Amino acid sequence: MKKESINLLFVCLGNICRSPAAEGILKKMIKDEGLEDKIFVDSAGTSNWNEGKSPDERMRTHGSKRGYDFIGEARTIRSSDFDNFDYILVMDNNNYNNVKKLAKSEDDVSKIHKMTDFSTNKTADHVPDPYYGGDDGFELVMDLLEDACAGLLNEVKTKL
């Protein structure tokens, strides 16, 4: 079934590293393809620790080097997000389990996907949290997200 627009929500633990990076990467890809009026992207976290904070400065720095602008304020995912989003994309199994607890129906559960399910090079089964690591961790996350976002965008375009 073709849709007029598709709404995507990226979710990680704190909504300051992985999910805002995925949001920024996909927004740039969407803009480059002229699809801003067809695909809406947001991000959230499973915890409320960082509510209202900007994306992690290290993630913003690594993104900027690749031409991305990671902006926004961290927020916590809520049950009502299932009503507003077609895809809820989680970074790892812990995120998956925490988001699934918020689902009200099997239809809600069917909206939850692991980000790496859309990877084309399949080098990882999750997007690791770079928060407590060094530059290499942030670069790995950027590599994984660029690959998975490209695969996700290809899938979403088939639904438009």
VENFEN-V616994 format. One line per field, one symbol per residue. phi: phi as a letter, one per 20 degrees, with the letter a starting at -180 (. if undefined). psi: psi as a letter, one per 40 degrees, with the letter a starting at -180 (. if undefined). A space follows every 50 residues. Layout:
phi=???
psi=???
This chain:
phi=.ecfbcdcceccfdmccfffffgfffgffffgemdgedcdcbbbceddgd gnefggfffffffgfdndcecocfbefcgffffdcecdddebffggfffg fefdbfffffeecfgffdfeelebdbdffegeddggffffgfffffffff ffffffffee
psi=hiidihhhhhhadefecdddddddddddddddefededhhhiiiieiede heiiihdddddddddeeihhaihiihiidedddeidhhhididddddddd deieiddddeehihdedeidefeieihihedeaadddddddddddddddd dddddddee.
